[in-house]
Amino acid sequence: MSSINGARTYVAAMCAGMMQNALDLAVDYGRDRTAFGRPLVEHQGLKWSLSDVATHIAALDALVGKAAQLIDAGEDAVLAAAHAKKLAGEVTIPSITACMQAMGANGLREEHFLGQHLAAAKIAAFTDGSTEMMKERIAAQF
């Protein structure tokens, strides 16, 4: 069971990487594409949507970092890994979807891999413990 914490942390890190890739693609696309005479990234609605994704990435990176430090130190990482895995299961799909939507139909193009990221995010949500199981692990501390 001790290796499951590493696996959960790895899955969460993978999700953070997929979200970062999706955000990078959406921002690059939004800088190049214009609407109403301005780049897309200058429009408040798009900026706010992508800022939510950036916040999800930052939060997940922090949780992954904490879990990884505990694992590396040989300490109890059950709770930290569960927090990271739970957040990953909750924010990865909506974040990737937001990035795809920011790109419009171009977000569906195969060369961007965002469709594959969505499929992988769904699988990650229940790999090495579902989000509901992570809630059980977290709630066990009460």
ChimeraX attribute file (.defattr): number of C-alpha atoms within 10 A of each C-alpha:
attribute: neighborCount
match mode: 1-to-1
recipient: residues
	/A:1	6
	/A:2	11
	/A:3	8
	/A:4	15
	/A:5	24
	/A:6	21
	/A:7	16
	/A:8	27
	/A:9	28
	/A:10	19
	/A:11	25
	/A:12	29
	/A:13	22
	/A:14	18
	/A:15	30
	/A:16	26
	/A:17	17
	/A:18	24
	/A:19	30
	/A:20	20
	/A:21	18
	/A:22	26
	/A:23	23
	/A:24	15
	/A:25	18
	/A:26	26
	/A:27	20
	/A:28	14
	/A:29	20
	/A:30	21
	/A:31	13
	/A:32	11
	/A:33	14
	/A:34	14
	/A:35	11
	/A:36	7
	/A:37	7
	/A:38	13
	/A:39	14
	/A:40	23
	/A:41	22
	/A:42	13
	/A:43	14
	/A:44	10
	/A:45	12
	/A:46	19
	/A:47	16
	/A:48	12
	/A:49	15
	/A:50	23
	/A:51	13
	/A:52	15
	/A:53	24
	/A:54	18
	/A:55	12
	/A:56	21
	/A:57	25
	/A:58	14
	/A:59	16
	/A:60	25
	/A:61	19
	/A:62	13
	/A:63	23
	/A:64	28
	/A:65	17
	/A:66	18
	/A:67	28
	/A:68	20
	/A:69	14
	/A:70	18
	/A:71	20
	/A:72	11
	/A:73	10
	/A:74	10
	/A:75	10
	/A:76	13
	/A:77	22
	/A:78	21
	/A:79	18
	/A:80	24
	/A:81	30
	/A:82	28
	/A:83	25
	/A:84	29
	/A:85	35
	/A:86	25
	/A:87	20
	/A:88	31
	/A:89	26
	/A:90	15
	/A:91	21
	/A:92	29
	/A:93	21
	/A:94	16
	/A:95	26
	/A:96	27
	/A:97	20
	/A:98	22
	/A:99	26
	/A:100	23
	/A:101	16
	/A:102	24
	/A:103	22
	/A:104	13
	/A:105	9
	/A:106	14
	/A:107	23
	/A:108	15
	/A:109	13
	/A:110	10
	/A:111	9
	/A:112	16
	/A:113	14
	/A:114	22
	/A:115	17
	/A:116	13
	/A:117	21
	/A:118	21
	/A:119	11
	/A:120	16
	/A:121	27
	/A:122	15
	/A:123	14
	/A:124	23
	/A:125	24
	/A:126	17
	/A:127	15
	/A:128	19
	/A:129	19
	/A:130	17
	/A:131	21
	/A:132	13
	/A:133	15
	/A:134	24
	/A:135	16
	/A:136	12
	/A:137	18
	/A:138	17
	/A:139	10
	/A:140	9
	/A:141	7
	/A:142	4
